[in-house]
Amino acid sequence: MGRTLYSGWPGMVQESVTTPHNSPLHTSEEIEEIVKIVRLNLYNRDLLCGDQAIRWELEEMGVKPLPSLRTINRILDRNELTHRRTGKYEPKGKWYPVLPSLMPNQTHQADFVGPRHLKGPVRFYSLNAVDIRTGRCAVEPLQARKGQSIIDGFWAIWTRMGIPENIQVDNEMSFFGSPMHPRSMGPLIRLCLQNNVEPWFIPPSEPWRNGVIEKFNDHYQQKFLNKITMATEADLKQASLGYEHKHNSCYRYSKLQGKTPMQTLANATKTLKFPTQKAPQYPLKKPTKGKYHLVRYIRSDSRLNIFGEMFPVSAELQYEYVVATIVVKEQKLKLFLADDQMDEFNYQLS
């Protein structure tokens, strides 16, 4: 015979789970029931609900004896309470720069999702960012991806998350400016340099280099956009902030030793820096200092692509990843392979 699990926890949807009278692996019936209830509660709240997430919950509840991950997996398998999560393949082998992430806000990854449509229809984009150290996110819906919208979007994110030291993005025109004027420094570059932030642009056609934000965007699509009905911009703004808060305060990650992003931030000693005024107005003034970086793969033609402008480089750099750093004060483009400077070009910014 089976029985219906208690479903009185807040946010739980009642589900029936059939359990055997006798556990073939001698796990106590009480522990098995608790594991199933915890898993169902996490699942119904759209939280991570694998073996490790369940064990963290049991540990915080003070359950003893604490079952092993193997035991939890056996319970889930017996009761058909399993699902799979997949990640993205990331190639390995060549040297590739790794940005610092030992402290909060050393490095953010950011990207756009969209365009998407609400009922009505209302067309929008979502500018999403993740702090690599703590896993904190910010989700900012925007109506456009240029000019003042870029400035307002990042300013709102920094107001909630703090201003990072580095920000890593792909080569979308809204991030760097225009291929017609590759040296003009678009709104994001100017905003970053005026606030002592160093932008990093990943190689073209290699989205896995921004793997953290790419994975977050998949989750955002599946757990938010595909499940929440929104009809107005006000609905979108409110729901986006709710999703952001839920992620930062509830989700637990193995890389954080089972803590949530906000718990990880609370345990850090670094003081965060936040904007102290309203968002600046577009167009921004041309920066006079700072630097920004492009990571590029040099192919057999020995050419370096800087937002569509080509520079010849040494044949010894073929099939290597290099970092092209534009130093604004010096008006120079410096080329690095790992810690070694390999070349330098005059680079008059417009």
TORTI-239449 format. One line per field, with one value per residue (C-alpha): x, y, z; residue number from 1. Coordinates in Angstrom, 2 decimals. Example, Ala and Ser with C-alpha at 12.3 -4.5 7.8 and 13.67 -1.06 7.14 Angstrom:
! TORTI-239449
u	c(12.30_13.67)
v	c(-4.50_-1.06)
w	c(7.80_7.14)
k	c(1_2)
//
This chain:
! TORTI-239449
u	c(0.00_1.03_0.34_0.13_2.98_2.10_1.88_1.38_4.67_4.30_4.58_4.26_1.94_0.38_1.79_1.34_4.43_4.25_6.84_7.55_6.84_10.41_13.50_15.68_18.76_17.78_17.38_15.01_11.50_11.62_14.80_13.34_10.15_12.12_14.32_11.24_9.47_12.57_13.05_9.42_9.52_12.64_11.14_7.83_9.69_11.74_14.99_17.93_16.77_19.62_21.29_23.72_21.01_18.85_21.76_22.42_18.77_18.85_22.03_20.45_17.35_19.57_18.57_20.60_21.98_22.71_22.31_25.12_24.75_24.63_21.76_19.84_20.30_18.97_15.88_15.27_15.75_13.38_10.66_11.27_12.11_15.00_15.80_18.91_20.71_23.19_25.97_27.85_31.01_34.08_37.15_40.48_44.14_45.29_46.28_43.37_43.19_41.29_39.91_40.22_37.27_38.56_36.46_32.99_32.73_36.17_34.54_31.01_29.80_26.93_24.76_21.42_18.46_15.98_14.16_11.19_7.53_4.93_1.24_0.01_2.59_5.38_8.87_11.76_15.31_16.76_20.25_21.54_24.72_26.36_29.15_31.57_32.68_29.35_26.95_24.75_22.72_20.90_18.09_17.23_14.52_15.09_13.19_16.32_20.02_21.73_22.69_20.88_19.34_22.80_23.84_20.60_20.73_24.25_23.74_20.68_22.62_25.52_23.12_21.95_25.12_27.87_30.41_32.77_36.47_36.11_33.13_33.20_30.87_30.63_31.15_27.61_27.61_25.58_28.53_31.46_29.91_30.02_32.27_32.12_33.93_35.87_37.95_35.04_34.44_30.73_28.49_29.47_33.21_32.90_30.67_33.11_36.25_34.66_33.96_37.31_35.87_37.86_35.73_36.81_35.51_35.59_36.60_33.90_31.82_32.97_29.98_31.22_33.92_31.05_29.84_28.53_26.14_25.20_24.14_22.29_20.44_19.27_17.89_16.31_14.54_13.31_12.41_11.24_10.22_8.65_6.67_5.63_2.78_3.35_1.26_2.77_6.16_5.28_4.56_7.89_9.86_8.27_8.59_12.24_13.18_11.33_13.23_16.52_15.80_14.78_17.95_20.26_18.64_17.53_19.71_22.64_25.73_28.44_31.11_29.87_30.03_26.27_25.69_23.41_24.88_23.79_25.25_28.53_28.50_27.77_30.83_33.13_35.26_35.30_33.43_31.39_31.31_27.95_26.93_26.29_24.34_21.83_22.79_24.85_23.29_24.14_26.38_29.16_32.39_35.44_37.50_41.08_42.35_41.71_42.02_39.90_40.75_39.89_40.73_41.37_42.40_45.08_44.52_46.79_46.52_48.34_45.82_44.35_40.71_39.81_36.09_36.56_39.90_42.78_46.36_49.22_50.96_53.92_53.57_54.64_51.23_49.33_46.82_47.21_44.84_46.17_44.96_44.82_44.79_43.90_45.55_43.56_46.04_48.89_46.71_48.37_47.22_49.43_49.40_50.06_50.52_50.11_52.41_54.62_54.06_54.48_53.76_52.55_50.63_49.75_45.99_44.49_41.01_38.27)
v	c(0.00_3.58_6.78_10.51_12.73_15.63_18.78_21.46_23.24_26.74_26.71_22.94_21.36_18.15_15.05_11.38_9.20_5.44_3.90_0.28_-1.09_-2.32_-0.55_-3.00_-0.98_-0.76_3.02_4.02_4.80_8.17_9.28_8.13_10.12_13.26_12.98_12.71_15.61_17.84_16.94_17.65_20.92_22.07_20.91_22.71_25.92_25.64_25.30_22.97_19.56_17.10_14.90_17.57_20.24_17.80_16.92_20.60_21.06_17.99_19.27_22.65_20.88_18.94_15.52_12.68_10.37_12.43_10.16_9.94_11.22_7.60_6.83_9.95_8.93_5.44_6.91_9.22_6.36_4.03_6.66_7.98_11.44_12.12_14.46_15.38_18.70_19.26_21.79_23.22_21.75_23.91_23.16_22.88_22.82_26.32_29.02_31.33_34.30_33.70_36.80_37.12_35.91_35.44_38.28_39.67_42.02_41.30_40.02_40.14_38.38_40.08_39.33_40.10_37.77_38.74_40.15_38.55_39.53_39.93_39.55_42.71_42.44_44.31_43.72_43.71_42.57_41.42_42.56_39.88_39.89_37.42_38.01_35.12_34.85_34.93_33.81_36.87_37.92_41.00_40.94_44.25_44.43_47.05_48.21_48.72_47.79_51.06_54.48_55.51_52.04_50.46_53.09_52.80_49.01_48.64_51.51_49.77_46.49_48.22_49.97_46.55_44.47_47.04_48.23_45.45_45.68_43.73_43.01_40.30_40.44_39.14_41.19_42.43_45.91_47.31_46.49_47.84_50.50_50.23_48.36_51.50_53.38_50.68_53.21_55.36_53.46_52.69_53.56_50.51_51.04_54.73_54.00_51.38_53.47_56.46_54.21_52.38_49.18_47.20_45.66_42.30_41.06_37.31_35.84_36.01_32.84_31.34_31.86_29.18_31.66_33.45_30.15_31.39_33.94_31.58_28.92_31.51_32.72_29.17_28.92_32.36_31.25_27.94_28.94_32.50_33.44_30.06_29.96_33.49_35.26_38.99_41.48_44.89_46.49_46.96_43.21_42.45_44.76_43.42_39.77_40.25_41.68_38.80_36.22_38.01_38.00_34.33_33.31_35.29_34.28_30.68_28.92_26.88_26.00_23.37_25.94_27.96_24.92_24.73_28.39_30.81_33.82_36.19_33.93_33.90_37.69_38.02_35.89_38.02_40.83_43.07_46.38_46.88_50.14_51.45_54.37_57.53_59.51_59.07_57.34_59.62_60.84_59.67_60.55_60.12_62.08_60.44_58.84_60.01_57.03_53.36_50.30_47.63_44.20_41.90_38.19_36.96_33.72_34.20_32.01_31.05_34.51_36.06_38.87_40.44_41.51_44.55_45.12_44.66_46.49_44.16_44.29_42.04_40.04_37.69_34.19_32.76_33.77_31.59_29.28_31.06_33.12_36.61_39.60_42.92_45.72_49.29_51.75_54.98_57.44_56.18_55.70_52.30_48.78_46.27_42.59_39.92_36.17_35.11_37.50_38.42_41.52_40.47_43.66_47.24_49.50_53.18_53.36_56.83_56.74_58.75)
w	c(0.00_-0.49_1.40_0.64_1.83_4.11_1.95_4.55_3.99_2.51_-1.25_-1.59_-4.13_-2.87_-4.56_-3.82_-3.51_-2.99_-0.67_0.20_3.70_4.06_2.73_0.84_1.85_5.52_5.46_8.25_7.09_8.87_7.02_3.70_4.27_5.21_2.09_-0.14_1.53_1.29_-2.37_-3.21_-1.33_-3.23_-6.52_-5.97_-5.17_-8.39_-6.42_-7.01_-5.80_-6.46_-3.86_-2.63_-2.30_-0.31_1.99_2.69_3.66_5.93_7.59_8.32_9.70_12.10_10.76_12.34_11.22_8.11_5.07_2.54_-1.02_-2.17_0.18_-0.92_-4.56_-3.82_-2.17_-5.13_-7.62_-5.77_-5.74_-9.27_-7.93_-10.28_-13.10_-15.04_-15.46_-18.25_-18.71_-21.68_-23.10_-22.62_-24.73_-22.92_-23.87_-24.89_-22.43_-21.75_-19.34_-16.11_-14.42_-10.62_-8.56_-5.02_-3.61_-4.33_-7.32_-8.67_-11.85_-13.25_-16.39_-18.23_-21.24_-22.87_-23.22_-25.91_-27.53_-25.77_-25.72_-23.00_-23.68_-25.37_-26.94_-25.14_-26.55_-24.08_-23.37_-20.06_-19.11_-16.74_-14.66_-12.27_-9.75_-10.28_-6.64_-4.84_-7.58_-6.94_-9.95_-11.18_-13.74_-15.40_-18.11_-20.82_-23.88_-26.01_-26.20_-27.03_-25.71_-22.55_-22.08_-21.77_-19.22_-17.23_-17.25_-15.90_-13.46_-12.00_-11.73_-9.98_-7.63_-6.39_-6.75_-6.38_-8.96_-10.14_-10.89_-14.16_-16.38_-19.04_-22.06_-25.61_-28.78_-29.25_-30.82_-27.94_-25.67_-27.72_-29.98_-33.78_-36.26_-38.41_-35.62_-33.71_-31.75_-30.54_-27.27_-26.98_-24.00_-21.92_-22.37_-21.48_-18.47_-17.20_-17.63_-15.89_-12.89_-12.76_-14.23_-16.82_-19.61_-21.05_-24.42_-25.03_-28.42_-31.12_-31.59_-28.27_-25.92_-23.50_-22.40_-20.65_-19.27_-15.92_-17.39_-20.25_-17.74_-15.69_-18.79_-19.50_-15.98_-16.29_-19.47_-18.06_-14.51_-15.07_-18.62_-19.37_-16.12_-15.16_-16.98_-17.32_-19.29_-18.53_-18.03_-14.34_-14.04_-15.72_-13.43_-10.26_-11.29_-12.38_-8.99_-7.32_-9.33_-8.59_-4.85_-4.89_-6.70_-4.44_-1.14_-1.81_-4.36_-3.05_-5.06_-4.68_-5.55_-2.55_-0.23_-0.04_0.78_-1.02_-2.87_-0.09_2.61_0.71_0.46_4.18_4.99_2.83_4.26_1.20_1.32_-1.82_-3.76_-5.00_-7.24_-5.21_-7.82_-10.61_-13.84_-16.14_-19.35_-22.86_-24.65_-22.11_-22.30_-23.82_-21.02_-20.53_-18.53_-17.87_-20.08_-21.70_-23.05_-25.93_-25.86_-29.38_-31.07_-33.74_-36.77_-39.66_-41.27_-38.25_-37.92_-34.80_-35.05_-32.91_-33.49_-37.24_-37.57_-38.47_-37.16_-38.38_-35.64_-35.43_-36.90_-33.53_-32.17_-34.62_-32.91_-29.57_-27.44_-26.81_-24.80_-26.62_-24.05_-25.05_-22.66_-22.99_-21.48_-23.67_-26.78_-27.22_-28.03_-26.23_-27.11_-24.46_-24.47_-20.85_-18.90_-21.85_-23.94_-27.56_-29.50_-29.29_-31.69_-31.71_-31.17_-31.47_-29.94_-31.65)
k	c(1_2_3_4_5_6_7_8_9_10_11_12_13_14_15_16_17_18_19_20_21_22_23_24_25_26_27_28_29_30_31_32_33_34_35_36_37_38_39_40_41_42_43_44_45_46_47_48_49_50_51_52_53_54_55_56_57_58_59_60_61_62_63_64_65_66_67_68_69_70_71_72_73_74_75_76_77_78_79_80_81_82_83_84_85_86_87_88_89_90_91_92_93_94_95_96_97_98_99_100_101_102_103_104_105_106_107_108_109_110_111_112_113_114_115_116_117_118_119_120_121_122_123_124_125_126_127_128_129_130_131_132_133_134_135_136_137_138_139_140_141_142_143_144_145_146_147_148_149_150_151_152_153_154_155_156_157_158_159_160_161_162_163_164_165_166_167_168_169_170_171_172_173_174_175_176_177_178_179_180_181_182_183_184_185_186_187_188_189_190_191_192_193_194_195_196_197_198_199_200_201_202_203_204_205_206_207_208_209_210_211_212_213_214_215_216_217_218_219_220_221_222_223_224_225_226_227_228_229_230_231_232_233_234_235_236_237_238_239_240_241_242_243_244_245_246_247_248_249_250_251_252_253_254_255_256_257_258_259_260_261_262_263_264_265_266_267_268_269_270_271_272_273_274_275_276_277_278_279_280_281_282_283_284_285_286_287_288_289_290_291_292_293_294_295_296_297_298_299_300_301_302_303_304_305_306_307_308_309_310_311_312_313_314_315_316_317_318_319_320_321_322_323_324_325_326_327_328_329_330_331_332_333_334_335_336_337_338_339_340_341_342_343_344_345_346_347_348_349_350)
//
